[in-house]
Amino acid sequence: MAGAIVIVVVLLLSPFIITISLAAIAAALGKLLTDDAEQRHEGSSLLETNV
């Protein structure tokens, strides 16, 4: 009985856990790529136009 409850809870929470973890990965990847682009193009006048 306890095993069935655990399985149901895991199945109900898994979409939220997956969504939150993928959002965190996307945020980290975006930050890393933005920092990389700023370092590669340091001194460019086009960086001032980015908001």
N, C-alpha and C positions, 0 to 999 in steps of 0.2 A: 504494500500500500504506500509506504513512504517513497519507494522508488518511482512509482507512478506519479506522485505529486512532484517530485524533483524533475522528472522528465517534462511534465506539463509546464512547470515554471521556466525551465530552460527554453522550451519551445516558444513560450510567450515572450520572453525577454531577448531572445537572440536577434530579432530584427533591429531592436533598439541598440543593442551592443554593437552589432555590425555597422549600423549607420554612424554611430558616434565614433567608432574607431576609424572608419574610412574618412570621415570629416577631419579627424585629427591628422591623419596621414596626408590628406590634401592640403591642409593648412601648413604643415611642416614642409612639404614639397614646394609649395608656393613661396614660402619664405626663403628656402634655400636657393631656388631658381632666381628670385628677385635679387638676392645678395650677389649671386654669381654674375648676373647681367650687369649690375651696378659696378662691380669690380672690373669686368672685362671692358666696359665702355666708360671708364672713369675719364673725366675731362671733356666728354662730348657735350656739345651744346644742346643736344636733343634730350638729355636727362632732365634738364630744367622744365621741359614741357610735360613730363610725366606727373600725374597727380596721384 
